[in-house]
Amino acid sequence: MNLAIVLAAILTAAPAAAGPLGVGLPSLPGALGAATGRTTGVLDQTLSGTGNVLRDTVGRPRTSSRAYEKDVNGLRIVKGEVLALSPSAKSLEIARGLNFTLVRQTSLDALGLNVAVLNVPDGLSAADALAALRKADPAGVYDVDHIYDPSGSAVQKTASANAPSAISHAPLRVGMIDGGVDQKHEAFAHATFVSRGFVADAQPFATQHGTAVASLLVGADSDVNGALPDARLYAADVYCGQATGGSADAIAEALAWMAANDVPVTNVSLSGPDNAVLAAAVNAFVKRGHVLVAAVGNDGPAAGTEYPAGYPGVVGVTAVDEHHAVQLEANRGADVAFAAEGVDVPVAALNDRHTTMTGTSFAAPIVTARFALLVPRADPRLAAEALAKLEHAAEHLGPAGRNDIYGYGFLPRSPSSATASR
C-alpha cells in the first residue's frame, strides 16, 4: 500500500496537531505608552554577494520561496523536513517504518541534547508528516523546522560623526547568533572574531543585519561606538546566505557552540514561533548559567509572543528612541525585560559604509553588553545576580512596576551613563 495513503489514514484518526510545545516537553523554567519610529519590514531588499543576487538583510536569496512550505499556522518552515529531539532508537525505528529517512543527526553535547533531521515521505507536507509521526510515536519529541527572521531593518543613511571614546573590556567574550559579519569593515579593524557557519556545507556570509548588530557590540570607528569594542566576539551565522537559513536546528546548534566555548552571554536579534527543539536548547543553555538576550520582535503591540525572547529565562529587549518613546512596531508582553535605544541607531553597513537602523534587533546588543560586564563566566548565580542588579539600575518607564511595554525599564549603553541607583 502507498505510504502516503497509510500516513493519511493516521492523520485522519489523529486529533488536531498540538502546538510546538504540546509534544511531551515539560514546561520550561498592557498599558499604552508613547510610540515612535517608522513601520519598517525586516526583509528589506538589498543587493549583496556575487552576481548581484537580490538578498534580504540576513543574506537569504529573495527567490527562495521554493525552499519553504507552511505549518498548520501558516508560518514558514523548511520544506520536507521534520526535527526529532534526542530520539531514542525506538523512535528512529518508528520513523523509518513510516518511510522517513534520516538526513543527519547532530550532537549538541554541551547542552546534553541531539537533533535528528528527517526527510518526510513522498507525497506529504512536513506539517502532515509531523502529525503522523506524533500520532505513531507519542513518546517522542518532534517539530517542523521553523524559520526565524531578523528583528530590525535599515531605514536611512547617516552622516559621519565623531563617536564618544569607547571603554576597553579586553578580557570579555560575548556571543552573537545572527547573519554573517563583514569583518573587513573599518569598524572592526581592531576587533577579534571567532566565526562559524551553522548551515550544512556553507560558510559565513557577510550580511547587513549581522554586520550592524556586530558593530553595536564590538565596532569602533568615527561613526560607530560599540559597547564592548575590545571583547572577543563569537559570531554564529545561522543563515550563511542560504535559502533555508535561520532554521530552528541551526539556532540550537549555535547555542551549543556558544556553550562549548564557554561564552557566558549571547545576543540573538532574531524572532519567530515557538518550537520544541529550540525551546529545549534554550532551556539547557540557560540552566547552565549562560545568559541569552533576545529581541522581542517588531510585529506591533497586538502581536503575540515571539521566540526565543518568550522562553523562560531569556532576557527580552524592546526598542525606544533617544527620548525613551517606545518603537512604534515593537512587540509588547510579559517577555519584555528591558528597553534600550533602538531607533535610528548608527551602525556599520556592508562595503565599508554606515547607516542607521531601527528595530528591537539593535536595542538588544546594548543589554547584552550590560550583562557581559557582570557575567564573566556561565554561572546560574552570577546570571541571577546580574539580572537583579540591572533590574535595580534600570530607569523605570511607563505604568507602575514591571510593565509589558518597557519591562523593568530603560538601560543605557554603559553603567557610567545610568541614572543613580535607587
Kinemage of the C-alpha trace (Angstrom):
@kinemage 1
@onewidth
@group {chain A} dominant
@subgroup {mainchain}
@vectorlist {calphas} color= white
{ca met a 1} P 0.000 0.000 0.000
{ca asn a 2} L 1.216 3.527 -0.758
{ca leu a 3} L 2.877 5.064 2.353
{ca ala a 4} L 1.203 8.411 1.745
{ca ile a 5} L -2.193 6.692 1.962
{ca val a 6} L -1.207 4.922 5.197
{ca leu a 7} L 0.000 8.155 6.781
{ca ala a 8} L -3.090 9.979 5.580
{ca ala a 9} L -5.163 7.378 7.412
{ca ile a 10} L -3.151 8.007 10.578
{ca leu a 11} L -3.757 11.713 10.191
{ca thr a 12} L -7.477 11.199 9.765
{ca ala a 13} L -7.586 9.324 13.070
{ca ala a 14} L -5.351 11.810 14.859
{ca pro a 15} L -6.566 14.836 16.793
{ca ala a 16} L -5.573 18.291 15.628
{ca ala a 17} L -1.821 18.774 15.744
{ca ala a 18} L -0.587 20.192 19.009
{ca gly a 19} L 1.441 23.371 19.183
{ca pro a 20} L 5.220 23.079 19.205
{ca leu a 21} L 5.419 22.540 22.956
{ca gly a 22} L 2.445 20.210 23.091
{ca val a 23} L 4.571 17.168 22.326
{ca gly a 24} L 5.534 15.848 25.726
{ca leu a 25} L 8.133 18.518 26.509
{ca pro a 26} L 7.913 19.710 30.129
{ca ser a 27} L 7.221 23.330 30.911
{ca leu a 28} L 10.369 25.397 30.824
{ca pro a 29} L 11.709 27.331 33.583
{ca gly a 30} P -0.561 46.472 28.600
{ca ala a 31} L -0.799 49.688 29.171
{ca leu a 32} L -0.319 52.222 26.364
{ca gly a 33} L 2.821 54.335 26.085
{ca ala a 34} L 4.330 56.849 23.689
{ca ala a 35} L 5.345 55.234 20.409
{ca thr a 36} L 7.885 56.228 17.820
{ca gly a 37} L 9.616 55.025 14.675
{ca arg a 38} L 8.693 54.081 11.153
{ca thr a 39} L 6.865 50.909 10.237
{ca thr a 40} L 9.704 49.001 8.562
{ca gly a 41} L 9.752 45.439 7.247
{ca val a 42} L 12.511 43.141 8.459
{ca leu a 43} L 13.180 41.777 4.978
{ca asp a 44} L 14.411 44.925 3.230
{ca gln a 45} L 15.725 44.178 -0.247
{ca thr a 46} L 19.470 44.621 -0.502
{ca leu a 47} L 21.928 43.749 -3.234
{ca ser a 48} L 24.821 41.724 -1.902
{ca gly a 49} L 27.033 38.811 -2.809
{ca thr a 50} L 28.313 37.765 -6.186
{ca gly a 51} L 26.266 38.285 -9.310
{ca asn a 52} L 24.118 40.984 -7.659
{ca val a 53} L 21.782 38.370 -6.232
{ca leu a 54} L 18.882 40.124 -4.535
{ca arg a 55} L 19.019 39.131 -0.851
{ca asp a 56} L 17.367 40.105 2.400
{ca thr a 57} L 19.231 41.678 5.325
{ca val a 58} L 20.491 38.296 6.572
{ca gly a 59} L 21.664 37.148 3.140
{ca arg a 60} L 18.861 34.825 2.015
{ca pro a 61} L 18.077 34.929 -1.729
{ca arg a 62} L 14.809 36.741 -2.332
{ca thr a 63} L 13.812 33.987 -4.782
{ca ser a 64} L 13.888 31.288 -2.111
{ca ser a 65} L 10.175 30.564 -1.665
{ca arg a 66} L 10.505 27.078 -3.154
{ca ala a 67} L 12.680 26.073 -0.198
{ca tyr a 68} L 9.828 26.769 2.221
{ca glu a 69} L 6.377 25.491 2.996
{ca lys a 70} L 3.880 26.455 5.718
{ca asp a 71} L 2.973 24.809 9.014
{ca val a 72} L -0.593 24.462 10.313
{ca asn a 73} L -0.468 28.093 11.490
{ca gly a 74} L 0.728 29.406 8.135
{ca leu a 75} L 4.298 30.013 9.364
{ca arg a 76} L 7.332 29.321 7.159
{ca ile a 77} L 9.191 26.053 7.693
{ca val a 78} L 11.942 24.172 5.871
{ca lys a 79} L 10.325 22.159 3.096
{ca gly a 80} L 10.105 18.401 3.526
{ca glu a 81} L 11.831 18.118 6.917
{ca val a 82} L 10.846 17.222 10.473
{ca leu a 83} L 13.073 17.538 13.567
{ca ala a 84} L 13.372 14.893 16.278
{ca leu a 85} L 14.751 15.954 19.668
{ca ser a 86} L 17.156 13.406 21.195
{ca pro a 87} L 15.278 10.492 19.581
{ca ser a 88} L 15.584 7.002 21.010
{ca ala a 89} L 16.468 4.029 18.844
{ca lys a 90} L 12.798 3.039 19.043
{ca ser a 91} L 11.694 6.475 17.815
{ca leu a 92} L 14.048 6.315 14.840
{ca glu a 93} L 12.794 2.831 14.043
{ca ile a 94} L 9.193 4.075 14.100
{ca ala a 95} L 10.155 6.928 11.778
{ca arg a 96} L 11.866 4.534 9.372
{ca gly a 97} L 8.782 2.322 9.435
{ca leu a 98} L 6.736 5.314 8.258
{ca asn a 99} L 9.238 5.869 5.443
{ca phe a 100} L 11.010 8.876 6.955
{ca thr a 101} L 14.713 8.974 6.114
{ca leu a 102} L 17.478 10.307 8.372
{ca val a 103} L 19.260 13.275 6.785
{ca arg a 104} L 21.656 13.913 9.649
{ca gln a 105} L 21.880 13.667 13.424
{ca thr a 106} L 23.780 16.372 15.280
{ca ser a 107} L 25.058 16.033 18.832
{ca leu a 108} L 24.697 19.159 20.942
{ca asp a 109} L 26.986 17.759 23.602
{ca ala a 110} L 27.376 20.988 25.568
{ca leu a 111} L 23.605 21.081 26.052
{ca gly a 112} L 23.107 17.357 26.610
{ca leu a 113} L 20.901 17.054 23.507
{ca asn a 114} L 20.961 15.828 19.952
{ca val a 115} L 18.790 16.696 16.979
{ca ala a 116} L 17.859 14.406 14.091
{ca val a 117} L 16.666 15.885 10.788
{ca leu a 118} L 14.223 13.592 8.982
{ca asn a 119} L 13.074 13.783 5.373
{ca val a 120} L 9.315 13.308 5.113
{ca pro a 121} L 7.755 10.583 2.924
{ca asp a 122} L 6.947 11.468 -0.673
{ca gly a 123} L 3.529 12.969 -1.167
{ca leu a 124} L 3.197 14.534 2.291
{ca ser a 125} L 3.754 18.043 3.534
{ca ala a 126} L 6.041 18.476 6.523
{ca ala a 127} L 3.073 19.546 8.658
{ca asp a 128} L 1.073 16.422 7.796
{ca ala a 129} L 4.102 14.179 8.224
{ca leu a 130} L 4.744 15.719 11.654
{ca ala a 131} L 1.196 14.983 12.772
{ca ala a 132} L 1.516 11.373 11.574
{ca leu a 133} L 4.811 10.895 13.385
{ca arg a 134} L 3.455 12.349 16.634
{ca lys a 135} L 0.468 10.027 16.391
{ca ala a 136} L 2.646 6.967 15.770
{ca asp a 137} L 5.198 7.862 18.483
{ca pro a 138} L 3.550 9.969 21.224
{ca ala a 139} L 6.581 9.488 23.496
{ca gly a 140} L 8.887 11.215 21.000
{ca val a 141} L 9.509 14.959 20.748
{ca tyr a 142} L 9.137 16.226 17.187
{ca asp a 143} L 8.580 19.509 15.394
{ca val a 144} L 8.862 21.096 11.991
{ca asp a 145} L 11.936 23.238 11.278
{ca his a 146} L 10.664 26.799 11.703
{ca ile a 147} L 12.415 29.746 10.061
{ca tyr a 148} L 13.418 32.786 12.159
{ca asp a 149} L 13.817 36.357 10.908
{ca pro a 150} L 15.856 39.375 11.977
{ca ser a 151} L 14.121 41.917 14.216
{ca gly a 152} L 15.122 45.156 12.508
{ca ser a 153} L 15.906 46.841 9.194
{ca ala a 154} L 17.785 49.702 7.549
{ca val a 155} L 15.919 52.984 7.432
{ca gln a 156} L 18.223 55.743 6.275
{ca lys a 157} L 21.783 56.855 5.586
{ca thr a 158} L 23.603 58.742 8.306
{ca ala a 159} L 26.389 61.290 8.078
{ca ser a 160} L 29.762 60.668 9.681
{ca ala a 161} L 30.125 61.883 13.247
{ca asn a 162} L 32.729 61.501 15.918
{ca ala a 163} L 31.698 58.800 18.362
{ca pro a 164} L 32.388 59.051 22.091
{ca ser a 165} L 35.517 57.313 23.266
{ca ala a 166} L 34.925 53.609 23.890
{ca ile a 167} L 35.507 51.714 27.102
{ca ser a 168} L 38.026 48.867 26.952
{ca his a 169} L 36.814 45.406 28.020
{ca ala a 170} L 39.652 43.221 26.744
{ca pro a 171} L 39.064 40.131 28.940
{ca leu a 172} L 35.447 39.719 27.843
{ca arg a 173} L 33.986 37.276 25.366
{ca val a 174} L 30.473 37.726 24.019
{ca gly a 175} L 28.333 35.792 21.565
{ca met a 176} L 26.075 36.704 18.651
{ca ile a 177} L 23.660 34.438 16.742
{ca asp a 178} L 22.667 36.233 13.553
{ca gly a 179} L 23.663 36.634 9.914
{ca gly a 180} L 27.310 36.837 8.897
{ca val a 181} L 29.502 39.882 9.535
{ca asp a 182} L 31.512 41.995 7.080
{ca gln a 183} L 34.687 41.697 9.135
{ca lys a 184} L 36.667 43.802 6.615
{ca his a 185} L 34.695 46.891 7.632
{ca glu a 186} L 36.817 49.640 9.183
{ca ala a 187} L 34.680 49.471 12.310
{ca phe a 188} L 36.198 46.041 13.012
{ca ala a 189} L 39.829 46.946 12.344
{ca his a 190} L 40.782 46.115 15.932
{ca ala a 191} L 38.042 43.576 16.680
{ca thr a 192} L 38.655 39.894 17.374
{ca phe a 193} L 36.207 37.418 15.848
{ca val a 194} L 35.668 33.699 16.198
{ca ser a 195} L 33.196 32.827 13.439
{ca arg a 196} L 31.351 29.723 12.322
{ca gly a 197} L 28.501 28.913 9.966
{ca phe a 198} L 25.613 26.670 11.004
{ca val a 199} L 24.050 25.768 7.671
{ca ala a 200} L 25.219 22.454 6.173
{ca asp a 201} L 28.054 22.780 3.646
{ca ala a 202} L 28.046 26.586 3.816
{ca gln a 203} L 30.403 29.240 5.171
{ca pro a 204} L 29.617 32.524 6.954
{ca phe a 205} L 28.250 35.120 4.536
{ca ala a 206} L 28.522 38.866 5.189
{ca thr a 207} L 25.088 40.455 5.732
{ca gln a 208} L 23.693 43.866 6.576
{ca his a 209} L 21.859 42.711 9.688
{ca gly a 210} L 24.742 40.718 11.154
{ca thr a 211} L 27.224 43.499 10.404
{ca ala a 212} L 25.001 46.081 12.109
{ca val a 213} L 24.465 44.007 15.245
{ca ala a 214} L 28.171 43.150 15.493
{ca ser a 215} L 29.087 46.842 15.183
{ca leu a 216} L 26.894 47.657 18.182
{ca leu a 217} L 28.788 45.058 20.193
{ca val a 218} L 32.443 45.365 19.114
{ca gly a 219} L 32.587 48.058 16.412
{ca ala a 220} L 34.664 51.211 16.833
{ca asp a 221} L 35.220 53.972 14.279
{ca ser a 222} L 34.177 57.595 13.707
{ca asp a 223} L 30.537 56.611 13.158
{ca val a 224} L 30.022 53.544 15.335
{ca asn a 225} L 30.575 53.198 19.052
{ca gly a 226} L 30.210 49.556 20.028
{ca ala a 227} L 29.558 48.822 23.688
{ca leu a 228} L 32.386 46.235 24.019
{ca pro a 229} L 34.959 47.188 21.369
{ca asp a 230} L 37.785 45.052 22.764
{ca ala a 231} L 35.769 41.958 23.585
{ca arg a 232} L 36.222 38.734 21.609
{ca leu a 233} L 33.051 38.204 19.533
{ca tyr a 234} L 31.878 34.664 18.857
{ca ala a 235} L 29.767 35.158 15.733
{ca ala a 236} L 27.446 32.302 14.749
{ca asp a 237} L 25.985 32.684 11.251
{ca val a 238} L 22.738 30.696 11.136
{ca tyr a 239} L 21.897 31.903 7.605
{ca cys a 240} L 25.136 31.547 5.543
{ca gly a 241} L 23.415 33.118 2.538
{ca gln a 242} L 21.206 30.038 2.101
{ca ala a 243} L 17.506 29.929 1.287
{ca thr a 244} L 16.718 27.850 4.390
{ca gly a 245} L 18.909 29.902 6.719
{ca gly a 246} L 17.622 30.851 10.153
{ca ser a 247} L 16.131 27.457 10.969
{ca ala a 248} L 15.398 26.221 14.484
{ca asp a 249} L 18.003 23.453 14.340
{ca ala a 250} L 20.701 25.899 13.178
{ca ile a 251} L 19.983 28.202 16.129
{ca ala a 252} L 20.052 25.227 18.508
{ca glu a 253} L 23.451 24.176 17.141
{ca ala a 254} L 24.733 27.727 17.551
{ca leu a 255} L 23.651 27.758 21.203
{ca ala a 256} L 25.533 24.507 21.786
{ca trp a 257} L 28.632 26.034 20.164
{ca met a 258} L 28.432 29.037 22.481
{ca ala a 259} L 28.132 26.721 25.487
{ca ala a 260} L 31.048 24.561 24.330
{ca asn a 261} L 33.215 27.693 24.039
{ca asp a 262} L 32.177 28.979 27.473
{ca val a 263} L 30.655 32.157 26.071
{ca pro a 264} L 28.711 33.497 29.063
{ca val a 265} L 26.400 35.994 27.331
{ca thr a 266} L 24.935 35.710 23.824
{ca asn a 267} L 22.848 38.127 21.752
{ca val a 268} L 20.155 36.792 19.405
{ca ser a 269} L 18.361 39.505 17.427
{ca leu a 270} L 16.019 37.037 15.722
{ca ser a 271} L 12.392 36.158 16.330
{ca gly a 272} L 9.829 33.611 15.255
{ca pro a 273} L 7.419 30.934 16.501
{ca asp a 274} L 7.589 28.534 19.410
{ca asn a 275} L 9.469 25.335 18.517
{ca ala a 276} L 10.096 22.219 20.612
{ca val a 277} L 13.729 21.787 19.577
{ca leu a 278} L 14.611 25.447 20.066
{ca ala a 279} L 12.810 25.518 23.419
{ca ala a 280} L 14.824 22.554 24.694
{ca ala a 281} L 18.125 24.063 23.523
{ca val a 282} L 17.356 27.428 25.140
{ca asn a 283} L 16.280 25.745 28.366
{ca ala a 284} L 19.518 23.747 28.577
{ca phe a 285} L 21.588 26.838 27.717
{ca val a 286} L 20.000 28.992 30.419
{ca lys a 287} L 20.118 26.242 33.051
{ca arg a 288} L 23.911 26.073 32.586
{ca gly a 289} L 24.092 29.707 33.689
{ca his a 290} L 24.522 31.286 30.253
{ca val a 291} L 22.615 34.496 29.594
{ca leu a 292} L 20.609 34.734 26.378
{ca val a 293} L 19.467 38.235 25.397
{ca ala a 294} L 16.864 38.365 22.614
{ca ala a 295} L 14.972 40.987 20.631
{ca val a 296} L 11.226 40.756 21.341
{ca gly a 297} L 10.269 41.392 17.708
{ca asn a 298} L 8.743 44.119 15.549
{ca asp a 299} L 5.253 42.893 14.687
{ca gly a 300} L 3.415 45.515 16.693
{ca pro a 301} L 1.708 45.930 20.077
{ca ala a 302} L -1.046 43.442 19.207
{ca ala a 303} L 1.311 40.670 18.108
{ca gly a 304} L 1.661 37.510 20.144
{ca thr a 305} L 4.797 36.409 21.957
{ca glu a 306} L 7.772 35.614 19.722
{ca tyr a 307} L 10.721 33.366 20.429
{ca pro a 308} L 13.351 32.846 21.698
{ca ala a 309} L 12.589 36.028 23.693
{ca gly a 310} L 9.417 34.410 25.033
{ca tyr a 311} L 11.109 31.407 26.659
{ca pro a 312} L 11.591 31.397 30.454
{ca gly a 313} L 14.988 32.692 31.492
{ca val a 314} L 15.613 34.645 28.271
{ca val a 315} L 16.125 38.413 28.603
{ca gly a 316} L 13.710 40.063 26.145
{ca val a 317} L 14.545 43.567 24.899
{ca thr a 318} L 12.360 46.236 23.301
{ca ala a 319} L 13.479 49.397 21.492
{ca val a 320} L 12.979 53.074 22.336
{ca asp a 321} L 14.192 56.304 20.765
{ca glu a 322} L 16.532 58.870 22.301
{ca his a 323} L 13.609 60.347 24.233
{ca his a 324} L 12.612 56.911 25.606
{ca ala a 325} L 9.436 56.667 23.490
{ca val a 326} L 8.821 53.052 22.541
{ca gln a 327} L 9.376 51.993 18.921
{ca leu a 328} L 6.040 52.034 17.099
{ca glu a 329} L 6.127 48.413 15.913
{ca ala a 330} L 7.878 46.834 18.901
{ca asn a 331} L 6.135 43.807 20.391
{ca arg a 332} L 4.753 44.059 23.911
{ca gly a 333} L 4.104 41.457 26.546
{ca ala a 334} L 5.372 39.520 29.538
{ca asp a 335} L 8.594 38.658 27.692
{ca val a 336} L 9.830 42.281 27.737
{ca ala a 337} L 12.530 42.597 30.408
{ca phe a 338} L 14.300 45.822 29.431
{ca ala a 339} L 14.211 48.714 26.977
{ca ala a 340} L 17.238 50.159 25.200
{ca glu a 341} L 17.802 52.636 22.403
{ca gly a 342} L 16.999 51.033 19.049
{ca val a 343} L 15.508 53.781 16.838
{ca asp a 344} L 17.693 55.365 14.131
{ca val a 345} L 20.809 53.809 15.645
{ca pro a 346} L 24.116 54.424 13.783
{ca val a 347} L 25.607 51.112 12.635
{ca ala a 348} L 28.156 49.705 10.224
{ca ala a 349} L 26.831 48.689 6.784
{ca leu a 350} L 28.191 46.486 4.018
{ca asn a 351} L 31.076 47.664 1.818
{ca asp a 352} L 32.654 49.902 4.482
{ca arg a 353} L 29.601 52.133 4.701
{ca his a 354} L 27.411 53.327 7.550
{ca thr a 355} L 23.677 53.692 8.017
{ca thr a 356} L 21.060 53.957 10.730
{ca met a 357} L 18.739 51.127 11.649
{ca thr a 358} L 15.592 50.723 13.694
{ca gly a 359} L 14.277 47.672 15.474
{ca thr a 360} L 14.425 45.638 18.635
{ca ser a 361} L 17.397 43.885 16.973
{ca phe a 362} L 19.518 46.946 17.610
{ca ala a 363} L 18.410 47.542 21.182
{ca ala a 364} L 19.290 44.002 22.291
{ca pro a 365} L 23.107 44.415 21.927
{ca ile a 366} L 23.104 47.218 24.497
{ca val a 367} L 21.511 44.941 27.089
{ca thr a 368} L 23.799 42.084 26.030
{ca ala a 369} L 26.806 44.278 26.778
{ca arg a 370} L 25.466 45.265 30.200
{ca phe a 371} L 25.125 41.575 31.122
{ca ala a 372} L 28.569 40.760 29.694
{ca leu a 373} L 30.139 43.236 32.097
{ca leu a 374} L 28.533 41.426 35.036
{ca val a 375} L 28.737 37.763 33.972
{ca pro a 376} L 32.362 36.777 33.192
{ca arg a 377} L 31.559 33.056 33.054
{ca ala a 378} L 28.496 30.847 32.763
{ca asp a 379} L 27.126 30.524 36.269
{ca pro a 380} L 23.464 30.475 37.361
{ca arg a 381} L 24.262 32.518 40.486
{ca leu a 382} L 26.121 35.218 38.529
{ca ala a 383} L 23.350 35.358 35.931
{ca ala a 384} L 20.679 35.800 38.619
{ca glu a 385} L 22.719 38.470 40.422
{ca ala a 386} L 23.291 40.364 37.169
{ca leu a 387} L 19.577 40.352 36.402
{ca ala a 388} L 18.788 41.695 39.878
{ca lys a 389} L 21.409 44.455 39.559
{ca leu a 390} L 20.134 45.560 36.157
{ca glu a 391} L 16.519 45.493 37.291
{ca his a 392} L 17.534 47.862 40.086
{ca ala a 393} L 19.656 50.061 37.800
{ca ala a 394} L 17.061 50.398 35.014
{ca glu a 395} L 15.272 53.727 34.676
{ca his a 396} L 11.613 52.973 35.210
{ca leu a 397} L 9.303 53.961 32.351
{ca gly a 398} L 5.568 53.708 31.798
{ca pro a 399} L 2.966 52.238 34.171
{ca ala a 400} L 3.969 51.381 37.726
{ca gly a 401} L 6.025 48.250 38.311
{ca arg a 402} L 7.301 45.971 35.588
{ca asn a 403} L 5.094 46.553 32.565
{ca asp a 404} L 4.570 44.971 29.174
{ca ile a 405} L 5.882 47.968 27.235
{ca tyr a 406} L 9.268 48.694 28.859
{ca gly a 407} L 9.752 45.721 31.181
{ca tyr a 408} L 11.789 46.789 34.209
{ca gly a 409} L 12.839 49.957 32.424
{ca phe a 410} L 15.474 51.595 30.261
{ca leu a 411} L 19.153 50.592 30.249
{ca pro a 412} L 21.713 52.963 28.711
{ca arg a 413} L 24.723 51.621 26.847
{ca ser a 414} L 27.097 51.797 29.818
{ca pro a 415} L 26.883 51.895 33.629
{ca ser a 416} L 28.558 55.302 33.667
{ca ser a 417} L 25.609 56.855 31.846
{ca ala a 418} L 22.985 55.188 34.018
{ca thr a 419} L 20.915 57.133 36.450
{ca ala a 420} L 21.921 56.939 40.065
{ca ser a 421} L 20.941 53.725 41.820
{ca arg a 422} L 17.713 53.986 43.725
